[in-house]
Amino acid sequence: MKDSTHTLPAGSPVDSPLSHASSGGTVLDSAYSWYALFIMAVACALSYIDRQLLNLLVDPVRHSLQITDTQVSLVQGAAFVSAYLIAVPIYGRLADTTNRRNVLVAGICAWSVFTALCGRAESYGELFAFRFFVGASEACIIPVCYSLIADYFSAQRMPRAVSLFHVAPLVGSGVSLVVGGLVFALANNVRTLLPILNTLAVWQMAFVLIGLPGLLVAAVVFLTVREPTRSQTTHPKAADRPYTVRETATFIWTRRGFYVRFYLSIGMFAIVILGLPAWLPTFLIRVHGAARATIGFQFGVVVIICATVGILIGPWISSAIFEKRGRSDALLRTAAWSMIAAAICCAAVPFTPDVTSTLAVTAAAVFFFSLPTGIMPTTIQLATPSRMRGTVGAFYTFSSQSIGFGLGPTSIALMTDKVFQDPKMVGSSIAIVCPIASVIACWLLFSSLKHYRRLLEERKANGALNAA
């Protein structure tokens, strides 16, 4: 493989993050690349803290606003995802054609404000509307950050970088549970320190306290992260120009054997990764009598630890098991097999006799469904030209959010409300919905392997992977 390092102009400093931020050049895999990745990961974690907080607050919100599980699931899913789906193609196009850093800053500011406004909601309609705008603003995170990461790192380092980035969403989900639990446990102390929150219910207070600090993260992104040089990952002699919408659509459509299967598998996988955390705390509270503050902390710690280990070990498993056997599709194979393991763990949830055993089964499920989360975005970035990565990343998140948020929490709630007609059967609903989605995702990935290998060969023949 050719040397993939881009150099800065002569005399430019390369060690300080701030000095890199003021330069127009980019050094792939440099100290500044890792710094920028860390800041993007913090922003991504923040977005997941904001969007997943509601998972711990299902019953308080339901009782306060006098709504059903299905209505809560619509706030978790439909309100968020409908706006997300409208906005994400726009952000994808912006990531391919304009300054990505500025788009990210605007998105962080917007979702932070609207998350805080969820804490001012006094009716179901207001909460639904504020969640809609949270979804619209958080849609920027994946297409923008995927595109930036691909221009900060070489093809060799990209799997590790993307895996580290994807620690953020699951850690953010865990932190939201921990912080939400602490707010419940320390509500009176918080009111003493911040009398302005006295009029708010505890669940409203949680949204305000978690939403507003995001403005500080936006300031850090604006002041220290700069737009990297876009890499040329088509033919080495190709001009670095934006592709038209028609050219991008043609590229994806002519390779639909891979892209369609891949995007559908992401959606099925997202049902598991969004559906299980959305309802497991409620299962523990309703069925096993767990205290909300306690289970928020315990489940949050499980998610943070197991998700981090799963994401970081994913590339190593791919390399140790499949790449050493000469499998060019090693990343996708690892993802497919991990989904089978996750299905088995999810199916065991309603059969656990107590909180401890439930958390043990959940820890295994979180580990296995975390393995693909850093691997799968890497596969699609390596297979796609730089000036299309924002759009392709937008389709990636479009599929995951439309199917995952659209069907994940709501399908579990509908199973509980309409099929079992018993709130305490939520564990059985999890055990039906999540394994079925995992098996479908696995089948789609295995059927896409030959198409992915063909696409990698095409890119390698054009020198694209060397240039990446």
N, C-alpha and C positions, 0 to 999 in steps of 0.2 A: 504493500500500500504506500502511496506517495505521502510525503510530509504534508500534513493537513493543517499546519499552523499558519494563520494569517499574521502578518507583522504590523506593528504600529509604525508611523512615520519615525524617521531617525531622531533620536533624542527624546522620544516620548517615554515617560515613566511607566513601568509595568507592574509595580508592586502594590501601590495603594489603590483601594477601591475608589476613593474620591478622585485620584489622578486619572484613573481609567474613565471615570464618569465624565471627565471634561475633555476626553479625547474623541476624535471621530473614528479612530480605527478600532479593530477588534483582534484580540489574541485568543484563539480557540483554546479551551481547556486551561486558561490562566487562572491566577488567584482571583482576579476580578470576575471571571466567569462564574466561579463558585460563590462569590459574594452575591452576585446578581441572582443566582439560583436560590440562595438562601432567602433573599428578600422576596422573591416571587413565591417561594414556598410559604413564607409567613402570610403573605396576602391571600394565598389559596386556602391556608388553614383558617384564616379569619372568615373567609366566605362560607366555609363549612360549619364553623362555629355558629354563625348567624343563621344558616338555613336549617341546621339539625337541632337547634335548641328546643324546638317545638316537640321533639320526640319525648322529652322528659316531662312535658307540660300538658300531655293529652287530657288527663282527667281534670286538672284545675281549669283549663280553658273550656273543656266541655261543660263542666258544672257552672262556671261563671257566665258563659254565654248561652247555656241551656241548649246545647246542640248534641248531635249523635256522633258515634265513631266515624261514620261515613262522612259527615260534614267536616269533622276535624281532618280526615284524610284528604279531603278536597283542598283544604288550606295547605296541608303538607305537600300535596301533589299538584292538582289542577291549577290552583292559583299561581303557584310558582312556575310550573312547567309551561303553561300557556304563554306567559310573557317570555320565558326563556327561549321558547321555540321561535317566537317572532323576532327576538333580538339577536340570537346567535348567528344567523347567516350574515347579518349586517356587520357584526363584530369580526366575523371571519374575513369578510371582504376588506374591512378597514385594516386588519392585520396584514393583509397582502399589499396594501396600497398606501398606507400612511404611517405616521409615527406611533408605534405600538405602545411605547411607554406612556404617552399622553392618554391613550385610550384606557389603559389600565388604571391610571390615576383617577380619571373621571368615574370609572366604574366603582372603584373602592369608595370614593366619597358618596356616591349615590346609594349603594347598598347599605352603608353604615347608617346613613340618615333614615332610610326606610325601615331598617331593622329596629332602630330606636322608636320610630313612630308606631311599630306594632305594639309597643308597650303603652301607647296612648289609645289603643283601640277599645271602644266601648260597645261594639256590636259585631256580629258575625260579618256583616258587609264591609265594615271598616278594616277588620283583620284580613279579610280576603283581598281587599284592594291594596293594602300595604304589602302583603306577601307577593302580589302580582308585580309590584315595582321592585321588590327585592330580587325576584327572578329575572326581570328585565336587565337590571344592572349587573348581577352576578354572571350573566351569560358571557361577559367579556373574558373571564379568567382563563378558560381552557384554550380557545383559539389564539389568544394573544400570547400566553405564556408558552404554549407548544412552539409557536413560531419563533419566539425569542430564544428558547433553549436550543433549538436546532441551529441557530446562528451564533450561539455562544460555545458550542461543543462540537468536537469532531465525531465521525461515525463510531469510532472506537469507544469514546467516552459517553456517548449519548444514552445508551441503555442504563448506565449507572446514574447519570444526571436525571433522567426521567424517573427512575425508580425513587431517587431521593426526593424529587419534587412530589411524587405521589405518596410519600409518607404524610404530606401535609393534609390532604382531605380526611384521611382516617384519623390522624391525630387530632385534627380540628373537630371531628365528630366526637371523639372521646373527651376532649377538653370541654366541649359544650355541655356534656353530661356532668362532668365534674363541677364546672362552674355553676351550672344550673342547680345542682344539689347543694352546693355551698350557699347559694343565694337563699334557698329554702331554709337551710340550717341557721343562717345568720341574718335572717330578714330583719329582726328587731334591731340588731347592731347597725345594719346598713341604714335603717331609717333614722337612727340617732346621729350617724355621721352625715347623712344627706337628707335633711328634713324636707327638701323639695319633693322627695319620693313618697312622702307620707300618704298621699291620696291614692297611691297605686296598689293594686293587688300584687302578691308576690310574683306571679307569673309575668305581670306587666313590668315589674321592676327588673326582672331578669333580662327582658328584651332591651330595656334602656341601658342597663349597665354593660351589656355585651356589644351593643350597636355602636355607641359613640366613640370608643377608643379606636375604631377603624380609621378615623380621620387622621390620627397620628401616623398610622402605617402609610396612608396616602401621601403624607408629607415626606416621609422617608423615601418612598419610591420616586417622588418628583425630584428630590434633591440629590439622590445618589445613584440612580439607575439611568443609563443612557441607551439610546437606540444602537444596537450593534450593526456592523456591516453585514449586509445580506450575502450569504454564500451562494455561489453559482453551482447548483446541484443538478442541472440538466447536462447537456453536453459541455465539456470544459470551455469551448469557444463561444458558447451561447451568451448573448447579451443579458445583463441583469435588468430585465424589464417585467412589469406586471403582466400576467396573462389575462386575456379577456375572460369574461364569464363563460363565453361559448367554448373557448379553448380548455378551460378548466373542466367544464361539464363533459366535453368530449373525451378528455383524458380519463376521467373517472368512469364514464359509461363504457368505453372500449375495454376497460379492465374490470367490468362489473362482476366477473366471476369471483374475484377476490373482494372488492369493496362492498358489494351488497351483502354477502355472507358475513363479512367482518362487522359491518355496522349493525346488522340484526343480532349478531352474537353479543355485541356490546350492550344492546338494549336488554336482552334476556339476562345477561350478567348483572346489569344495573338493578333489575328487579330484586335480586338477592341482596346486593350491597346496600340498597336503600330500604328495602322492605324489612329485612331482619332487624336492623338497629331502630327502625321507626316504631316497631311494636314489641320488641323484647322487653324493654323496661316496663311497659304496661302489663305484659304477661307475668313478670316477676311480682309486680305490685298486686295484681288482681288474684292470681292463683296461689302464689307462695307468701303473700302478705308482707313483702319487703317494704321497708320505709323508703320514701321517695329520695330523701337526702342521701341515705346510705347507698341505695342501689345506683343512684347517679354517679357517686364516686367509684363504687366497685366496678360497674360496667364500663365507666369511662376509662379506668386504669386498664382493664382487659383490652379494650379497643386500642388504646395507645400502644401498649406493649406488643400485643400480638400482631397488630397491623404493621407496626414498624419493622418487626422481625420478618414478617411475611414479605413485605415489599422489598426489603434490602436483600433477602436471601433468594428472591426470585431469579435475578440474573445469574447468580452463582449456580443454582440448580439447573438452569437452562444450559449453562456452559459445561458443568460437570457431568451431566447425564446425556444430553443430546448433542451438543456441539462437538464433544470429543469423539462421537460416533459419526461425524461428518454430516450432521443434519443442518442444512442451511435454514430450515424452518423451526429451529430449536425453540425460539421464543414462543411461537404459537402452540407448539406441542406442550410446552410446560403449562401454558394457560389452560389448555383444554383438559389436561389431566387433573389440574388443581380444582376445576369446577366439579368434577365427579366427587372428589373428596369433600368439597363444601356441601354438596347435595346430601351426602350421607349424614353429615353433622347436623344440618338443618332439620332433617327428618326425625332426629332423636329428641328435639326440643320438648314436645309435650309429654314425653315419657320420663323426664327427669323428676326425681322425688322431692327435691328441695332447691334452695337458692344456690348452694355451692355446686351441686352437680350441673345445674343449668348453666352457671357461669363457666364451668369446665368445658362443657360441650360447645358453648358459644365461643370460648377462646379458640378452640380448634377450628370452628367455622370461620371466625375472623381471620385466622392465620391463612387458611386455604383460599378464601376469597380475596385476600390481599395480595397473594402471589402474582396474579395477572395484572394488577392495577398499574404497575410500573412498566411491565413488559409490553402490554398491548399498544400503548401509545407510541412506544419506540418502533414497533414494527411498521406502523403506518407512516411515521416520519421518515424512516429509512427508505420507504418505497415511493416517496413523493417529492417532486421538485420543490425547492425552497419557496418560490413565489406562489406555490399552491398550498403550502402547509397551513396557512391560516384558514383557508376555505375547507380543506380536508379535516383540520382540527375542529372546525365548526360543525361539520357533519358528524364527526365523532361524538361531540358533546350533545348535538341535536338528537342523535339516536339514543344515547344513554339517558338523557333527561326526559325525552318524550315517552319512551317505553318504561324506563325505570321509575321516574317520578309519576308518570301518567298511570302506570299499572301496578307498581310495587306496593306502596302503602294502601292504595285504594282497593286493590284486589284482595288483600288480606282483610281489610275492614269489611268489604262486601261479603266475603266468605263467613266472617264472624256474625255480621248483622242479618244476612239474608239466608244463608244455608244452615248454620248452626243455631242462629237466633239466641245466642247465649254469650255475653261478654267474656265469660271465663274460658271459652273455647278458642281464644285468640292464638294459643299455642298450636292447636291443631291446624288452624288456618296458615300459620307460618310453615308448618311441616308439609303442607300440600303445595302451596304456591312456590316457595323457594326451591325445593328440589326439582320440580317440573321445569322451572325456568333454567336451572343450572344444567340439566340434561340437554335441553334444547340448545343452549349456548355451546356446550361441548360438541354436539353433533355438527353445528354450523362451522365451528373452527376446524374440526377434522376434515370436513368437506372442502374447506378453503385452502388447504395446505398446498395442493399442486398448483393452484392459481398464484399463490404467494411466491412459491419457488420460481415460477415463470417470470413474475414481475421483478424479482431480485436479479435474475439473470439478465433481463432486459436493461436494468439500471446499471449493472456491472459492465455490460457490453458498451454502454455509452460513456463509461468513465465516471458515472454519477456518484457511486459510493466512494470512490477515491477522492472526489472533489468535496464530498460532504465532511 
